[in-house]
Amino acid sequence: MNTVEYAIVGLAAATLAGGLLAIVSSDSVKSALAGVILRALSSS
C-alpha cells in the first residue's frame, strides 16, 4: 500500500474506534453491561 492508502485506513480505524467508544460509553450500554456482570457474579 502507498502512503495515501495508509492514511485512509488510519482515518477509517480512528473513526470506527471513536464510534465504538461513543456507543460503549453511553448510559444504556453501561447499565446493560453492569447487569450482565452482576448476574454472572450472583449466579455462582
C-alpha positions in Angstrom: 0.0 0.0 0.0 1.1 3.5 -0.6 1.0 6.4 1.8 -2.5 7.6 0.8 -3.9 4.2 1.4 -2.3 4.0 4.9 -3.8 7.4 5.7 -7.3 6.4 4.6 -7.1 3.1 6.6 -5.8 5.0 9.6 -8.6 7.6 9.4 -11.2 4.8 9.0 -9.8 3.0 12.0 -9.9 6.1 14.1 -13.4 6.9 13.1 -14.5 3.3 13.9 -12.8 3.5 17.3 -14.5 6.8 18.1 -17.9 5.4 17.2 -17.4 2.3 19.3 -16.2 4.4 22.2 -19.3 6.6 21.9 -21.6 3.5 21.9 -19.9 1.7 24.8 -19.7 4.8 26.9 -23.4 5.5 26.6 -25.5 5.1 29.8 -27.8 2.4 28.4 -24.9 0.2 27.4 -23.1 0.8 30.7 -26.2 -0.3 32.6 -26.7 -3.3 30.4 -23.1 -4.4 30.9 -23.3 -3.9 34.6 -26.5 -6.0 34.7 -24.8 -8.8 32.9 -21.8 -8.7 35.1 -23.9 -8.6 38.3 -26.0 -11.5 37.1 -22.9 -13.6 36.3 -21.4 -12.9 39.7 -24.5 -13.6 41.6 -25.3 -16.9 39.9 -22.2 -18.7 41.3 
